[in-house]
Amino acid sequence: SSRPIGDLIQGGEQEGKGFEVDVAYQPTKNWQLVGSFANVDHEFTKSAVAATIGQTYSQAIKTRYSLLSRYTFTEGEAKGAFVGMGLSAGSKALMGYVNFGGKDVARYEPARMNVDLFAGYKFKLFERDASVQFNVRNLTGEDDYQGWKATGSATVLATERYSVPLPRIYRLSLSLDL
């Protein structure tokens, strides 16, 4: 039977096997660490299209992890200020299946890791809670991925993605609780 166009299946069931763990740790009253790790295999166990049984959904990532560290100043001249860093990463991501040479072939996007920094200050403004925060996103200069690089041969499937540089983003925000 031929595979339908795209990776969406009209009917079926999916099963995930693995584990996830989240940990929050506060070694001092000012410093907090929050971590997360997940390692899960997903697969279709029942499907309206038999060829998809054992496969998984587009953009599935088997392993993900993150870590957030935040330090808050509670005394002295810096009282109300905070600084931190966040890291998030994951294994390669399934982008979909292509029927090539009579069989379904999985194509992936490379693994990613991103680091963000932030700093801010909480204060009172017009007797309301307010804060100012500065964020630096994509500190590691992680790329985005688009399309597939041509192989130059009709008998070789394109499996390498084009990388597109993403900018480092600087953001300053002011919030006021009303």
C-alpha positions in Angstrom: 0.0 0.0 0.0 1.2 3.5 -0.6 1.8 6.0 2.2 -0.5 9.0 2.4 1.0 12.4 1.6 2.4 13.9 4.8 3.0 12.3 8.2 -0.5 12.8 9.7 -2.4 9.7 10.4 -6.2 9.9 10.5 -6.6 7.2 13.2 -4.5 5.2 15.5 -2.7 5.0 18.8 0.7 6.2 20.0 2.8 4.9 22.9 5.6 6.5 24.7 8.1 4.5 26.8 10.8 6.1 28.9 11.2 8.4 31.8 11.1 12.1 32.8 12.6 13.7 35.9 12.4 17.3 37.2 14.5 18.5 40.1 14.4 21.8 41.9 17.3 22.4 44.3 18.0 25.4 46.4 21.5 25.2 47.9 21.1 28.6 49.6 18.2 30.9 50.2 19.4 33.1 47.3 20.4 30.5 44.7 18.0 28.1 42.9 18.6 25.4 40.4 15.9 23.7 38.3 16.7 20.8 36.0 14.8 18.6 33.7 15.6 15.4 31.8 13.5 13.3 29.6 14.3 10.2 27.5 11.2 8.8 25.7 10.7 6.6 22.7 7.4 7.3 20.9 5.9 5.0 18.4 2.6 4.4 16.6 1.2 1.1 17.9 -2.0 1.1 15.9 -2.6 3.0 12.7 -5.0 3.4 9.8 -1.9 3.0 7.6 -0.1 -0.2 8.6 3.3 1.1 7.2 3.4 3.7 10.0 3.3 1.2 12.9 6.6 1.5 14.8 7.3 5.0 13.4 6.9 8.2 15.4 5.5 11.7 14.8 7.2 14.5 13.1 9.5 16.7 15.3 9.8 13.9 17.9 12.9 14.4 20.1 14.0 11.3 22.1 16.2 13.1 24.7 15.7 16.6 26.1 17.3 18.3 29.0 17.4 21.8 30.6 18.9 23.6 33.5 18.0 26.9 35.0 20.2 28.7 37.6 19.0 31.9 39.3 20.6 33.9 42.0 18.5 36.5 43.8 20.0 39.2 46.0 18.0 39.7 49.2 20.2 42.0 51.2 22.4 45.1 50.8 22.6 47.5 47.9 21.7 44.8 45.3 18.5 43.8 47.2 15.8 43.0 44.6 18.3 42.2 41.8 18.6 38.7 40.2 20.8 37.0 37.6 20.6 33.7 35.9 21.3 31.4 33.0 19.2 28.8 31.2 20.4 26.0 29.1 18.1 23.7 27.0 19.1 21.0 24.6 17.9 17.8 22.9 18.9 15.0 20.6 18.2 15.1 16.9 14.6 15.8 15.9 12.7 13.6 13.4 11.5 15.9 10.6 9.5 13.2 8.8 9.6 10.1 6.7 10.1 10.0 2.9 9.3 6.9 0.8 12.5 6.4 -1.1 13.4 3.2 -3.0 10.2 1.6 -1.8 10.7 2.1 1.9 10.1 4.8 4.4 13.3 6.7 5.4 13.5 8.9 8.4 15.1 12.3 8.0 16.4 14.3 11.0 17.4 17.8 12.1 20.7 18.0 14.1 20.7 18.1 17.9 20.5 21.6 19.4 21.7 23.3 22.5 20.8 26.9 23.5 22.0 29.1 26.3 20.2 32.2 27.5 21.2 34.8 30.1 19.1 37.1 32.1 19.4 39.8 34.8 16.8 42.0 36.4 15.7 44.1 39.3 12.4 44.1 41.3 11.2 47.4 42.8 8.2 49.5 43.7 6.9 52.0 41.2 3.9 54.1 42.2 3.3 51.7 45.1 3.0 48.8 42.7 5.4 45.8 42.2 7.5 46.4 39.1 10.6 44.9 37.5 13.0 45.5 34.7 14.7 42.6 33.0 17.4 42.2 30.4 17.6 38.9 28.4 20.2 37.6 26.0 18.8 34.8 23.9 20.8 32.4 21.7 24.1 33.1 23.4 25.5 30.0 21.8 24.7 31.2 18.3 22.6 28.1 17.5 21.4 27.8 13.9 18.0 27.1 12.6 17.5 24.4 9.9 15.5 24.6 6.7 15.0 22.5 3.6 17.3 19.7 2.4 20.6 20.1 0.7 20.5 18.6 -2.8 22.6 15.6 -3.3 23.1 16.0 -7.1 21.8 12.5 -7.7 18.3 11.1 -8.2 19.4 7.9 -6.5 20.7 9.5 -3.3 18.2 10.9 -0.8 18.9 14.3 0.7 19.3 14.0 4.4 21.4 17.0 5.3 19.6 20.3 6.2 20.6 23.8 5.3 21.6 25.7 8.4 20.4 29.3 8.8 22.2 31.5 11.3 19.9 32.8 14.0 20.7 36.2 15.6 21.5 36.7 19.2 18.5 38.6 20.6 18.8 41.3 23.3 15.6 42.2 25.1 14.9 44.8 27.8 11.4 44.7 29.4 9.7 46.6 32.1 6.7 45.2 33.9 4.2 46.8 36.3 1.7 44.8 38.3 -1.7 46.6 38.2 
